[in-house]
Amino acid sequence: MDQENVSATLTVAVSAARAFAVLADPTTHSAIDGTGWVQEAVDQAPLTEVGQIFRMDMYHANHPNGDYQVANKVHVLDPPRAIGWLTGEEKGDGHLEFGGWSWRYDLAPLGPAETEVTLTYDWSAVPQFIREYLQFPPFGPEHLTNSLHHLAELVSGR
């Protein structure tokens, strides 16, 4: 596969500002996640600036520990049009290390109460040594679509 990212798009029946506010709230991420891996926000402050770090508790049956934690670093923040983060981990000495993959949501207002949301998972910056033991993407394409449907349900109050 030459492509090193995967995307999905869905129109949601809310303003871009409302959808962005939900995406900028780490406490909503477990409800949005389409894999069931994201468990709970460790850092619950809204995402407000590039460089901000927020941690999430995770669970994956194939992870050596099952339960683990990721550290995310906001690298795109353009309210209400785009938000994205790099995912990594905190090493024992407190040093943060990112693996080269990122999540990004792009929001295109279609009207006052309708927004086209595109979710992109990009692994183009993953170094070869990580690609030797992790498969990319680590989930099926339905994950992105599931996540967007979860977002639509959450923002509409259903």
Secondary structure, 3 states (H helix, E strand, C coil): CCCCEEEEEEEECCCHHHHHHHHCCHHHHHHHCCCCCEEEECCCCCCCCCCCEEEEEEECCCCCCCEEEEEEEEEEEECCCEEEEEEEEECCCCCEEEEEEEEEEEEEEEECCEEEEEEEEECCCCCHHHHCCCCCCCCCCHHHHHHHHHHHHHHHCC
